[in-house]
Amino acid sequence: MRHGKKINHLSRKTAHRKAMLSNMACSLIEHKRINTTVAKAKALRQFVEPLVTKSKEDSTHNRRIVFKNLKSKEAVTELFRNVAVKVGDRPGGYVRIIKLGSRLGDNADMAMVEFVDYNELYNPKGGTKKKTTRRRGKKSSKETAETAAPSKPENSKVETKDTDAKDEA
């Protein structure tokens, strides 16, 4: 029975599983997307998302915690410099898993793991989000000024002067 067992062991010993997830996380941070099996992708998402959350606040303590898990200076630097800046306003859900189909050799379910803010197909504007509110916005000052006092066209004044000049003559 599997009561209370939340982690997928991926048919590996603890040291092998931690090393594999660390290497996969470094590759994901470096390349922004990787292809792997669905089971490994789900395990990787649980491994990476807390690290990305830690990288939002750049402190020595957080860098040491992330380095303990990743064991790569280049990956930690990339995570704190570039990735944390892009996902800084996102409250969670930094990684997307897209299922690709079956692998030819052993028919394993394959998936692509990627950072959400780095995919230009789903984010065509490059991460700029439109601010949405549920309230009706106030009209601009130009619109209210035009509706309050409509101005007379200048051509009508000119025409009246011309007609007055013809009447006098």
Residue pairs with C-beta under 8 A, 6 or more apart in sequence:
7 43
8 39
8 42
8 43
9 17
10 17
10 20
10 39
10 40
10 43
12 20
17 43
20 40
21 43
21 44
21 47
22 47
22 69
22 70
22 71
22 72
24 34
24 36
24 40
24 44
24 47
25 44
25 47
25 48
25 51
25 69
25 70
25 75
26 70
26 71
26 72
26 74
26 75
27 34
28 34
28 44
28 48
28 95
28 113
28 114
28 115
29 48
29 70
29 75
29 78
29 79
29 83
30 74
30 75
30 78
32 114
32 115
32 118
33 112
33 113
33 114
33 115
33 118
33 119
34 112
34 113
34 114
35 100
35 110
35 111
35 112
35 113
36 44
36 110
36 111
36 113
37 103
37 108
37 109
37 110
37 111
38 97
38 99
38 109
38 110
38 111
39 109
41 97
41 111
41 113
42 97
44 95
44 113
45 95
45 97
45 113
47 69
48 94
48 95
49 92
49 93
49 94
49 95
51 66
51 69
51 70
51 79
52 79
52 83
52 84
52 87
52 94
52 95
53 92
53 94
54 62
54 65
54 66
55 62
55 66
55 79
55 80
55 83
55 84
56 84
56 87
56 88
58 80
58 84
63 76
63 80
66 76
66 79
66 80
67 73
67 76
70 76
70 79
83 115
86 115
86 117
86 118
86 127
87 94
87 115
87 116
87 117
90 116
90 117
93 116
94 115
94 116
94 117
95 113
95 114
95 115
95 116
96 113
96 114
96 115
96 116
96 119
96 122
97 111
97 112
97 113
98 111
98 112
98 114
99 109
99 110
99 111
100 110
100 111
100 112
101 109
101 110
102 108
102 109
102 110
103 109
103 110
116 122
116 123
117 123
117 127
120 126
